[in-house]
Amino acid sequence: MRFANRPQAGRRLGERLEYLRGQDVVVLGLPRGGVPVAAAVAEALDAPLDVLLVRKLGVPYQPELGMGAIGEDGVRVINQEVLRATGVGPDDLAAVEERERRVLAERGARYRGAAPPAPVAGRTAVVVDDGVATGSTARVACRLARARGAARIVLAVPVAPRDFARRLGEDADDLVCLDTPWDFAAVGQFYTDFTQVEDDEVTACLRRAAERHRHTVGAASGAREVTVTAGAVRLGGRLTVPDGATGVVLFAHGSGSSRHSPRNRFVAEGLHRAGLGTLLFDLLTDAEEADRGNVFDIGLLAGRLLDATAWLREEPDAEGLALGYFGASTGAAAALWAAADPAARPAAVVSRGGRPDLAGARLPEVTAPTLLIVGGADPMVLDLNRDAQARLRCENRLAVVPRATHLFEEPGTLERVTELACAWFTDHMAPAHV
């Protein structure tokens, strides 16, 4: 496979990565050659773009041959095989690293200015370069993304050697490569135009991506980052209220952190298109979530949801709008527990792959119309939902999505969840129901 230039390679790579569109993705390009490729990928996925600052450590007398790589935050990888083959000693290696660290700092200031790196924690990080040769820089980039808290790392390149997976499989959760040719010698041999990328082109790519993403995702969607007050705790969140919204849906995620859940964000985008607002927020602080017992403390999670409901009712953007709850896994139990509280008054509740049984004796007290969505290939949870449905006294429905497992990862299943949720909320959050 041959590529006309880096942007064309990025467009092809974006097509291969289409399955990530709609998820909580950040695209991270490796300067300089990887950034034009990453910019095309970010555009295809409608995702934000940033750089991962890494530098190859070239052999002193053959700088194109990498003996290792370094990255921001002190990340470092050394290729011992190359060191042995070239005879490079510790002093020469240290001198090269010192020089490249200076270049790294200069480029960070040039590309980002005073702005911090794009937030990666809890998100899917798509690490992109124009190709892989030894793999040292890609390895550093993946480790840097992991150190910054990425929930999932996808390493995506247009071309790489045949042993690409063996070299880098331990550093990324997913590897995507368009071509691994037998005759691989260098990345440039597979591009018609492999002109060196200058710093001006890198900054231009970053600027255009920031403008595009700000226009399509920011002000146009009515989205803003918020801090939700829950008792003595302050929780990060993202509130989106489209123009003319008839209601706002609060999300309660099973792991505690709704704000960065790609599945919840996928459903939320569907609700936005249906004219509904959403509040995705962290039910637990980072310290609290480290204790797995808190994830199953339904009373604690429900209390946070009730506090968030009270906070949202005071927000000018949500004034007078109906509120609904969307819960996943143990978050569904928290949503139903909270819905049984007279102070909550949600207009509707939807559970996705939830554990409503954990709401226990609170279930008969729920008055909000409730939709339970379960995967047809998730028999244990399906049985638990049937038992919970029998205890509900409110308007309710159990919807089974064929062939779906617990996480609704099968093609088309999460789309079906979104359709069902949109229909339930719009039916029960229209002005006549408020």
N, C-alpha and C positions, 0 to 999 in steps of 0.2 A: 504494500500500500504506500502511495506517495501523496504528500500534501503540498498544495501550492504555497502556503505560507502558514504562519502560526494562527491567525484568526480563523482560517478555514479548518485547521485541525481542531480548534476549539469548538467550532460549530458542530463538527462531526462528533466530538466527544460529548457535547451537550445533548445531542440526540440519544446517545447511548445511556446517558444519565437521566433521562426523562422521568424514570421511576421515582426520582427524588423530588420532583417538582411538587410544591405544596407542603413539603415538610420543613422543619426548622433547620435550614441549611445555611452555612456560611462558606463561601468559596475562598480558598487561600492560595494565591499564586506565588511561585518561587521566582524572585527577581534574578535576572531581568527577563530572560527568555520565556519563562513560564507565565508571566503576567498577561500578555496579549491572548494566550490560550485560555487562561482562567477568566479573563474578561468576557470572552465569548460564551464560556460555560455559565458564568453568573447571569448573563443576559438570557440564556436559554432556560435557566431554572428560576428566573425572576428572584434571584438571591443576592444578598450583599457580597461585596468583594473586598478583600484586604490582602496584604502581603504577609508571608512568613519570611522573616529576614534570616537567610542562611547563606553561608559562604563555603565554597569548596576549598579545601586545603590542597593546593596543587604541588606536585613534586617540584622541588626548586629548579631543576634543569629540564623539566618537562611539565609545565604548569597545567596543561590540558588533562593530565593524568591525575586523578584525585586520590590522595592518600588518606582522605578523611573529610570531615565537614564540621562546621560549627554553626550555632544558631543563637538567637536571642535567649535571654534568661540563663546563659551559661551552658546550654546543651551542646554536647560534643560527641562525635563518633569518629573512631580511627579505624582504618582498614589495615589490619595487621599483615594481610597477604601482600598488599602493595608495598608496605614498609620493608618487609623482608626481601621482596624482589628487587627493590630499588636501592636498598642499603641506606636509606635516609635515617640519620641518627636523631637522638632526642633534642640536641641543640638546634639543628636545622628545622625540625618540626616545630619547636617552640617559637622560632623566629617567624616562620610562616604564619603560625596561629596569631601571634601578636599583631602582625601587619593586617591580617584579615579581620581581626576584631575591631581595628580602627576603621576599616572600610565599612564594616557592619554598622557601627555607630553613626558614621557619616550618612549612610544611606537611610537609616531609620529617620534621622532628622530631615532629610531631603524629601522622603516619600510621605511621611505623616505629619511633619511639623511638630506642633505641641499636642496633637490629638493622640489619645491612647489607642492601642490595638483594638480591633473589633472584638466584642465579647464572643467567646467560644464555649464557655462552660455550659454543659447540658445540651449542646447542639450537635448536629452532624457536620463535621468539618470535612469538606471536599478539598484535598490537597492536590494541586495541579502544577505540572511542569510540562515543558515542551517535549520531554522524553527522559528516559533513564539510561545511564551508561553504567557506572559502577554502583550507583544506588546510594552513595553516602549522603548526598544532600537530601534526597527523598526520605532517608531514614531519620535524619536530624529533624526534618520538617514534621514528620509524623510524631516523633517523640515530643517536640515542642507543642504541638496541638494537644497531645495527650496530657502534658504537664499543665496546660491551661484549662483542663477540665472537659475536653470534648467528650460527649457521650458515645460518639461513633466516628471513626475515621475512615474515609474512602480516599484511597490514593488513585488518582486518575491521570493517565498520560496517553498521548497518541501512539507512541512507539517505545519498545523496550527489548532487551535481549530475551532469548527463549527461557532463561532461568529466572525471569522477573519474579515469579511467585516464590521461588525458593529464597531469593535474596531478601525480599521485603514482606513476605507473608506474615511474619511475626510482629511487624510494626504497624500494620493497618488492619482494620476489621474487614474491609473489602478492597479488592484490587480490580481496577478497570483499565484495560489497555486495548486499543484498537488493533494493534498489529505487533506480533513478536516474530520478526523474520529470522530465517536461518542465517542469512548473510549479514547480520547486524555487526557493524564495526564502530559506527559513531551516529549520534542522533541526527546530525546535519545531512547525512546521505539520503534521508527520506523526505527532505524538503526541497522543493524547487528554489524557494527564496528562504535562505536561512541567515539573512543579514543580522548582524549584531543589534540587539535592542538597546537603545540609549535610555538614560534616566528620564529624559523629557517624555518619552513614550510611556514609561511606567507611570509617571505621575498623571499623564493625560488619561490613561486607562482608569486609574483610580478615581479621578475627578468625574469622568463621564459616568462611571458605575454608581458613584455616590449620588449624583444628580438624578439619574434614572430611578434608583431605588427609593430616594426620598420622594420623588414625584408619584411613583406607582403605589408605594406602600405607606407612606407617611401621611401627609396632610389630606390626600384624596380619600383615604379610608377612614379618617377621623380617629386614628390610633395614637395613643400616647402612653408613655411609661408612667406608672403611678406607684405610690406607696400606700398600702392598705394598713390602717391601724386596727390591730386586734388585741385589745387589752393593753398589756405592757409591751407587746411585740409589734414590730413594724415589718411588713411583708411586701416584697416586690411584686408588681403586677403589670399587666398591659390591658388597658381599657380601650375598646374600639366601639364607637357609636356612630354608625353611618347616618347621613342626613335622612330624616323621615323615619328613623327606626321606631318600631312599635313596642319594643321590649329589649331587655338585656339579659343574657344568659350567663350565670356564674358557673365556672368549671371547677369540679373537685376531682383531682387525679389521685389514683391509688398510691403512687410513690410519694405524694406530698407536693410535688412541684408541677403544677399545671402549666406554668408560664412557658416552659421549654419542651413540653411534650409534643412531639411531631404529630401524633395522631389527634390530639386535642386541637392543635392548630389547624390541621386539615379540616376537621369538623367545623371549627370556628369560622374559617374562610367561607364554607358553605352557608353558614348562618348569616354572614355579612351579605352574601349575594341575595339572600332571602329577605333582607331588610331588617335583620336583628343585630343588636349589639352584643358584645361579649366582654367578660372580665376573666382573664386567665391570670391566676395569681398563685403564689407559693403558700401552700397551707402550713408548711413547716419551715423553720429557719434551717440553714446548713447544719448547724450543730445538732438540732433536733432530729433531722433526717438521718444523721449518722447512727442514731439509736433505732434499730428496726422495729422495736416495740412501739414506737410512736406511730408508725405507719398503720398499725392495727388498733390504735387507740381511737375508736370511733367517736367516743365522747369528745375527745380533744379536737379531732378533725371537724366534727359537726359544730363545735363551739367556734372554731375559726371561721367556718362558713357563715354562721350567724353574725359574727362580728363584721365580716366582709359585707354581708347583706345590709346591716345597719349603716356601715360606712358608705356604701353605694347609694343608698336612698338619700344621703345628704349631698351627693355630687350633683352639681347643676346639669351636667350632661345627661343624667339619668332621671331627672326630676319628672315625676308623673308617669314614668314608664313601668310596664309590667316587668316583673323579674321571674326568671326561671332557673332551674338547677340542672346541670348535666354532670353526671358522675360516672367514673370508670373504676372498675375493680373495687377496692375498699372505699374509694371516693363515692361510689354509689350508695353505700351504706351510710356514709356521712351525710350525703344529700337527703336521704329519706329520714334520717334521724333529725336533721335540722328542719326538714319540711313539716315534721310533726309538732314543732314548737309554734305556738300561736303567734309569736313575734315575727316569724319568717314570712308567712303568707305568700309563698311562690305560686305563680299562675300555673306552672307545669313542671314536671320532673321527668328526665330521661336518664336511663341507666344503660351503659354500654359494657357488656361483658362483666357486669357488676356482681357484687356480693350483697344483695339486699337482705339476705338472711341475717347478716351481722347487725342489722338495725333492730333485730329481735322484737321485743314487746312494743316498740314504737310504731311498728308497721300499721296496726289498726287505727292509729291516731292520725295518719297521713290523710289529708283532705284534697291535696292537689292532684289533678289528673296525672297518672304515672305510666310511662312507656318503658318496658323492660326489653332491651335488645340483647339477644344471645346468639352466639355462633352455633350452627347446627352440628359442627364437629367438636363441640365442647360439652360433652354429655354431663359431666359432673356439675358444672356451673348451670347448665340448662335445668337439671333436676332441682338445684338450690333455688333457682328463680321461680320454678313452678310452685315450690313449697311456699316461697315468700309471696307470690301472687295470691295464693289462697288465703293469706292473712290480711291482704289489703281490703279496705272497705270503700275506697274511693274509686272513681272511674279509672280503669286500668286496661292495659293490653300487653300481651307477650308477643314479640315479633322475633322469629327465628330466621337468621340469615344462612341460607344453605351453604355448606362446604366451608364455612368460616370457623377458624380455630379461635382460641381465647383472645389473641391480639389483633385479629382481623387483618392479617398480613396477606391473605390471598387476593389475587387480582380482582378488583371490583367490589370487594366486601366492605371496605371502609367507605367507598362511595355510596353503597346501599345504606350503611349506618347514617351517613350525612343526609340522605334523602328522607329517611324515616324521622330523624330528629327535626329536620326543617319542617316537615309536614305537621308533626305533633306540636311543636312550639308555635308555629304560625296559626294553627287552628285554635290553640288555647290561650294565645297571648294577643289576639286581636282586640281592638278597643271594646268590643261588646262583652269580652270576658274579663275585662279589668275591673 
